[in-house]
Amino acid sequence: MTTPNKTPPGADPKQLERTGTVREIGSQAVWSLSSCKPGFGVDQLRDDNLETYWQSDGSQPHLVNIQFRRKTTVKTLCIYADYKSDESYTPSKISVRVGNNFHNLQEIRQEFQLVLS
């Protein structure tokens, strides 16, 4: 999602999109996963249904790769993780890396605050 201003922590991304505060740009990218179980892939990761999800099927690290066809400014990244539903598989650490290709990725953020409700 892109946004002209800072997005408030804990804000509902769908509500922000409806009000025009942010714009979903994930559909402009090519998404790939390091691994996934059948029926738990990119489509389930991106379908806006909280009952479906991506489930990896391989050794760590588990990666979600998002490639835009041209240079794209991303100001806000929204990730939904349901710790209560399955704490053993909810990520405890998320790393965000950016670059021009897979060979020059640089980490820009590693520590995220998981909001548990």
C-alpha positions in Angstrom: 0.0 0.0 0.0 1.1 3.5 -0.6 0.2 6.5 1.4 0.9 10.2 1.2 1.2 10.5 5.0 2.1 8.3 7.9 -0.4 5.5 8.5 -1.5 5.4 12.2 -0.3 2.2 14.0 -3.1 -0.3 14.3 -5.2 1.3 11.6 -7.5 -0.9 9.5 -5.9 -1.0 6.0 -9.2 -1.7 4.3 -10.9 1.3 6.0 -7.9 3.4 5.0 -8.2 2.2 1.4 -12.0 3.0 1.3 -11.3 6.5 2.5 -8.6 7.1 0.0 -5.8 7.4 2.6 -3.9 4.5 1.1 -3.9 2.7 -2.2 -3.4 -1.1 -2.5 -0.6 -1.7 -5.0 0.1 -5.4 -4.5 -1.8 -6.3 -7.6 0.9 -4.5 -9.6 3.6 -6.9 -8.3 4.6 -10.5 -9.1 4.4 -12.5 -5.9 6.3 -15.7 -5.1 6.9 -17.9 -2.0 9.9 -19.9 -0.9 7.5 -22.8 -0.4 3.8 -23.5 0.3 1.5 -26.4 1.0 -1.1 -27.1 -1.7 -4.0 -24.8 -1.3 -2.1 -22.4 1.0 -0.2 -20.2 -1.6 -0.1 -16.7 -2.9 -3.8 -16.7 -3.8 -4.7 -17.4 -0.2 -2.2 -15.0 1.1 -3.7 -12.1 -0.9 -7.4 -13.0 -1.0 -8.5 -10.6 1.9 -10.1 -13.5 3.7 -8.9 -13.9 7.3 -9.9 -17.5 7.2 -7.3 -18.4 4.5 -3.6 -17.9 4.7 -0.2 -18.9 3.3 1.4 -22.0 4.9 5.0 -22.7 4.1 6.2 -26.3 3.4 9.9 -26.3 3.7 12.9 -25.4 5.8 13.5 -21.8 7.0 13.8 -19.1 6.1 10.3 -18.7 4.8 10.1 -16.0 2.2 7.4 -13.9 0.5 9.0 -12.2 -2.5 7.2 -9.2 -4.0 8.6 -7.9 -7.3 7.3 -4.8 -9.0 7.9 -4.4 -12.8 9.3 -0.9 -12.3 10.7 1.1 -9.4 7.8 1.6 -7.0 7.8 3.6 -3.8 6.1 1.7 -0.9 5.4 3.8 2.1 3.3 1.4 4.2 3.4 -2.4 4.5 0.5 -4.1 6.2 0.9 -7.6 7.5 -1.9 -9.6 9.3 -0.7 -12.3 11.7 -3.2 -14.1 14.0 -1.1 -15.1 17.0 -4.1 -16.3 19.0 -5.1 -18.7 16.3 -1.8 -20.5 16.0 1.0 -19.1 18.1 3.5 -21.8 17.2 3.4 -20.8 13.5 3.0 -17.0 13.8 6.2 -15.3 12.9 8.2 -13.9 15.8 10.6 -11.9 13.5 9.9 -10.3 10.1 12.6 -8.8 7.9 11.8 -6.3 5.1 14.5 -6.0 2.4 14.5 -3.9 -0.7 16.6 -3.7 -3.8 16.7 -3.7 -7.6 16.9 -7.5 -7.8 17.4 -10.5 -5.5 21.1 -10.2 -5.5 21.3 -6.7 -4.0 18.6 -6.7 -1.3 19.3 -4.7 1.8 17.4 -5.0 5.0 15.6 -1.9 5.9 13.5 -3.2 8.9 13.8 -6.2 11.0 12.0 -5.5 14.2 8.3 -5.1 14.2 5.9 -4.7 17.1 3.3 -7.5 17.0 0.0 -6.1 18.2 -1.8 -8.9 20.1 -5.4 -8.6 20.8 
